[in-house]
Amino acid sequence: MAHRKRFAGMDVQRMLRSRINDSSTRRGLRASLMEGIPAMIIANLLGGPLQTAFLLYLGFRSEQIGFIAAIPSLTLIAQIFMAFAMQRYRDRRKVTTILGVSHRVLWVGTGLIPLLFPSAAWAPLYMVVFLFSFACAQASGVIWTSLMADIVPPAVRGRYFGIRNTIHWAVASLTLLLGGQLMEWLPGSLGFAILFSVSSLCVVWNGIELSRYANPPFESGQDSMSARMMLKPILDKPFIAPAAFITVFILIQNVAVPLFAYAMLNQLNLSYSSVTMITMLQNIVMMISYIFWGNLNTRYSARKLLPWTFPIIGLSCVAWLGMSALPVLLVLGLSHMLLGIGLGGYNLLVFNFLIGDTPKADRPIYIAVFSALTGIAGFIGPNIGGWLFKAAERSPAWVQDYGIVGLTGMALLVPAIAVAPLVFGGSARRRPRDNDLVHRP
């Protein structure tokens, strides 16, 4: 009888622990959902087409805008150093909060540059502050990815991130709509002052939400702080082959895609509201596609689905060639719808590939190596694009209007169709992965 009572007591304790853990998981998921809302508001008021509008307002040239567009990719290299630093600073919530808030404070601080400094210093100062801002952002990114991999149960990752991304991109779409309309009503310094003021309030909100994240203990690898740790992802063929393909694809893609807003504002001479409406259309399509890709990801692995995203991204650029015969707004709408579908799938699936197809203990260095490779490619691409737009100034108008983007799309379709199925169709790693919990036959 005493044994039965003891066992019954143990069962109750297990149930209570299970409920507590479940409650902690749900709180972590809610915090992640809420934190992304102010983050998306800031990113869309200070980034994207409104950032390009601000830079053009300040008098930036195409090659300077190309460099600014490349900085977020360049600073992905910071994730290598942060992956090693994580072995010492294990409080992931604290470090993510500090770096995330620092990133957004510095970004909002760029709005003070034209108020405090002469015009000759605007471009170099903006580049330096923006560089440090995104160095903080990308350093926090590897920690955040590792943290989310532990917070979100593997069985619901595809659906959870599909829903999360849908909500966040709905916020992004509304933000772009209101921001574009504001700049139409209040063009110039007053409109930008309001954008930066709203972003300042969102920095505070975002910091509060970051501090509410769950903070599970960090599990480090056996080879932490060693050269062997760095070599693990490089020598892991099932990982490095897809990473190398994505690196090359991003290099070509970023010649054109980050400069879409520049081409629309500066070459096609569209209004602020037209550009933000087109970008909002992309976000709405991306938002819907997250649900679609997330549901597919519950049935098929990210490795199997990723190759379908690359041709769609390529076609979004090829579509620009249609401007030779069709109305510009119709072509841009089709292009951005395709881009929304392609990027929606890519963003969701590459994230789930990184947190599901990599060993848990070594995940930070895997993510850091992937980010460094794609970051270097992402940095080179927009600089090439900015240089091409400048070099094409004396060329026929069609080259700048749609030729550079369209030809880039054709260059993307070749590896997307001929190479991607071979790379991602290869055998996956033999050791157990988190994805095995979801996609076990």
N, C-alpha and C positions, 0 to 999 in steps of 0.2 A: 504493500500500500504506500509506504514511504517512497519506494522507487517510482511508483506511478506519479505521485505528486511532484517528485523532483523532475521527472521527464516532462510533465505538464508545464512546470515552471520554466523549463528550458525552451519549450515550444513557444510559450508566451513571449519570452525574451527575444527569440528569433523573429517573431512576428513584429514586435515593437521596433527592433533594429531595422527590419525590412521597411516598415512604414516611415521611420525616420530617414532612412537612406532615400526612399522614394520621394519624400518631401524635399530633401536636400537637392535631389536631381531636378525636380520640378522648379524649385526656386532658381537653380542655376540656368535652366532653360528660359524661364521668364526674364531673368536679368539680361541674358544675351539678346533676347528679343527687344527689350526696352532700350538697351544701350545703343543698339544699331539705329534707332530712330533719329536722335540728335546727330549721330555721326553722319547719317545720310543727308540730313539737312545741310550740315556744314560742307560736306563734299560737293553738293550740287549748287550751293550758293557761291562757293569760292573756287570750285573746280569746273571741269567740263566746258561747255560753251560760254558760260558766264565768266569763267577765268580768262578764256580767249578774248572775250569782249573787253575785260578789264585791261589785259595786256595791250590790246590794240588801242584802247583809250589812252594808255600811257605812252604810246608810240613805239612799241616793240616791232621788230622786223620778223620776217618769216623764219629765218634761221635761229633767232633768239627764242621765238615761240616753240620751235622744234626742240631746242635744248631744254626749255622748261618742261615740255611734254615728256622728255626722256628722263628727267630727274627721278620720278618715282621708281622707274625700272632700275636705274643706276644704284640707287640706295638699297636695293634688295641685297646687295653684297653685305650690308650690315648684319644680315641674319646669320652669316657664317660666324662672326665674332660673338653674337648673342647666343648661338647654340653652345659655344664653349662656356660663356659666362653663366648659362643656366645651371651648369654643374656646381657652381658656387652659390648663386643667388636663387634659392629654390622656392621662394614665395612668389609664385607666378602671378597671383592676383595683384599684389602690391607693385611689382615691376611693370606689369601691363598698364595699371592705372597711371603710374608716374610717366611712363613713356607716351601713353595715349593722350594724356592731358597736355604734355609738353609739345607734342606734334601739333595739336589743334591751337594752342596758344600762339605758337610761332607762326602758324598759317594765318591766323587772324591778324597777327602783328604786321603782316605784309601790307595791310591796308593803311598803316601809318607812314609807310615809306614816302609816298608823294606829298604828305603833309609836313614831314620833318627834314627832308633832304632835297637838294637841287636836282633838276631833271637829269643831269648827266650821270648821277649816281643811282638812278632808279633801277635800271636793268641789272647792273652787277649786284646791288644790294638785294634785290628781289631774288636773284638766283641763289645767293648765299643763304638767306633766311629760309627760302623754300627747300634748299638742299638739307639743311639741318632739321627742318620740320619733318621731311619724309625719311630722314635717317632714323629719327625717333619712331616714326610710324612703322617702318619696315622691321626695325629691331623688335618692336612689340608684336609684330605680326607672327613671328615664329613661336613666341610664347603663347599668344592667343590661340594659334592653331593647335598647339600641343594641349592647351587647357581645354579647348572645345572637344578634342578627341577623347578626353577623359570624362567630360561632363555629359556629352550626348551618347546615350546607349547605342551600340552598333546597329541593333535591329531597327531603329527608327531614324537613322541618320539621313537617308535619302529623303524621306517624307518631311522630317523636321526642317532640314535646310531648304527644301523646296518651299514650305510655308513661310519660313523666316525670310527668305529672299524675296518672296512675293510681297509680303507686307512692306519690307524695306524699300523695294523698288516702286511700290505704290506711293510711298512717302517721297521718294526721289522724283517721281513724275509730277506730283502736286507741287513740290518745291520748285521744280523747273518752270512749271506753268506760271506760278505766282511771281517767281523771280524775273522771268521774261516779260511779263506784263508790267511789273514794276519799272523795269528799265525802259519800257516804251512810254510809260506815263512820266517818269522822272529820269530822263537820260542824263548822263554825266555824273559829276561828283556826288550829288545828293542821293541818287539811286544807289551808287556803290556804297555810300556811307550807311545806308539802311541795311544793305546786304551784310556788311561786316558787323553791324551792331547786333542783328539777329543771330549771327554766327557766334558772337561773343557770349550771348545768353545760353546758346546750345552747348558751348564748351563746359559751362558749369553743370548743366543737366547731364551731359555725357560723363563727366568725372564722378558724379554721384552714382550713376548706374554702374560704372566700371567697378566701383568699390563694393558693390553688392554681389559680384560674381561668386560662384562656388569656388573653392580653393582646395581640390583634392591633392594629396601628397604626390610629389614628382618622383617618378621612377627613372633613374639614370642607368646608362649602359655600363658594362664592365670596363670599356676602354675609354672612359671619359677623360678629357683633357690630354689626349694622345694623338699622334699622327695616324694611328690605326683607326681611330674613330672617324677621321676625315676621309680615309680611303674606303670605308665600308660602302657608302652609297656609290662611289665611283666604280668599285669592283663588282657591284651587284647588277649583273647584266639585265635581269627582268625589269629593273628600275631605271638604269642609266640609258637604255635604248629609247624608251618613250620620252625620257627627259631630254635627250639629244634632239629627237625629232621636234618636240614642242619648242625647243630653243631656236632651231632654224626657222620654224613656222612663224614664231613671234617676231623674229628679226625682219622677215619679209612683211608681215602684217603691219608692223608698227611704222613702216615707211609711209603708210597712208592713213590708217584708221585714227590715230591720235590727232591728225591734222584735218579731219572731217570738218570740224567747227571753223577752223581757219579758212578752208576753201569756201565754205558756205558764206561766211561773213565778209571775207576780203576779196575773193575771186568772183563769186556769184552774186555778191552784194545783197544778200538777203537781210531782212530786219532782225533785230534781237528776238522779237516774239516768234517770227517764222522759224528761226533756228532752234529756239527752245521748244517750240511745239513739235518739230520734227524729232528732236532728241527725246521729248516726252513720249512720242509714239514708240520710239525704240524701247524706252523703259517699260511701257505698258505691255508691249509684246514680250519683252524679257521676263516681266513679272508673271505673265500667263504661262510662258514656257517653263519657268521654274517648277510649276506644279506638274507639268507634263513630264519633264526630265526627271523630277524627283520620284514620280510614280514608276517610271521605267526603271529607275535605279534600284527600286525595291525588288525588281524581277531579274535584272541583268546587271552585271558588274560594271563599274565605271570604266574599266579597261576595254570592255566590249562596246560601250556606247560612245566613248570619246571620238573614235574615227569618224562618226557621223557629223560631228560639229564642225570639222575643218572645212569641208567643201561648202557648207552654208556660209561661213565667214568669207571664204573666197568669192562666192557669188555676190555677196553684199557689195564688194568692191567692183566686180565686173559689171554690175547693174548700172554704174555711173556712165558707162559707154552709151546707155540708152538715151542720154541727153542730146545726142546728135539727131534724134528723130522725135522724141517725146517731150512733153512738158517737164520742166526742171523739178517742180514740186512733186509730181507723180513719181518720177524716177527716185528722188531722194526719199520719198515715203517708202517705196518698195525696198530700197537699199537698207534703210534703217530697220525695217521690219525683219529682213533677213539677218541683219547684224544682231538684233535683239534675240532672235531664236538661237543663232550660233553662239553668241557670247553667254547667253543664259545657260545653255547646255555645258559649254566649256567651263565656266566659273564654278558651277555646281559639281561637275564630274571630276575636274582636276583636283578640287579640294578633297572630295571623297576618295579619289585615287591616292592622294598623299597621306591621308589619315587611315586609310584602310588597307593599302598595299605596301605599307612599310612596317618594320618591326617596332613595337611600342617603345622599348627602351632607347632605341637609337633614332626615334622619329624626328627630334629637333634637328639633328645634323642632316638627315635626309631632306627635310624641308628646306634647310639653309642652302644645301648644295643645289637643289632644284631652283631655288629663288636666285642664287648667284648666277647660274647659267642663263636662266631666262631674263634676269635683270640686265646682264651685259648686252644680250641681244635686244632687249627692249629699249636700252639706252642708245644703241647704235642706230636702230631703225628710224626714230623720229628725227635724228640729226641728218640722216641721209635724205629723209623726206623734206625737211626744211631747206636743205641745200638744193634739192631738185626743184622746189617751187621757186627759189631765187634764180637758179640757172635758167628756168623756163620763162623768165620775164620777157625775153625778146623772141620767144617762140610764138606760134599761132595761139590764139586765145583758147582753143579747145584743149591744148596740152595742159594748161594750168587748170581749166575749168573741170575737166573730167578725164583727161588722158593719163595723168600720173596715177590717179586712183584706179582707173579701169585696168591699166596694164599691170599694176601691182596685184590686182585680183586674179588676173590670168596666171601670173607667176605663183600665186598661192594654190591654184587648183592642181598644178602638176604634182607637188608632194602630197597634197590632200587625197588625191585619187590613186596615185601610183605607189606611194610609199606607206602612208598611214595604216592601211589594212594589214600590211606585212609586219610592221613594227608592233602594233597593238594586238595582232592575232597570235603572237608567239606565246609560248608557255609562261605561265606565271610562276612566281617563286614556290618552292615546295614546302617551306616552313609555314605554319599556321599564320593566318592574317586575320585582322578584325573583319574583313569582308567575308571570311568563311562563315561567320555567324549569320550573315544575311543571305549569302548566295549559295549556301550548301545545297547540292542537288538532292 
